[in-house]
Amino acid sequence: MPTTLARTNITHTPRVQRLLDIANTQWPEERPSVQMINLMETGASKITETDEDAEFKARLAELDRRAAEFHAKYQLTFPDNYLNDLRSEWDREWDQ
């Protein structure tokens, strides 16, 4: 399905297949893709239990990623000295 979101491909190596087999015993009614999400959520929960700052670090990383995306999207919208030029125009108007 077309998407602008990042995708991750995972090869079913013996290690991955072992984890999927475990997931299948836990969530047999779910599709493999849902089982993978469940495994990731379970792993993330375990990490946050042992690392009190894990949730904060994850949110900070998300903010950094979103800021980079925003900057990449809008960096060419305004020239580098746009704000300085705008402020100097205001100063000239007040001086008149």
Helices and strands as residue ranges (DSSP letters): H 14-26, H 32-50, H 54-74, H 82-95
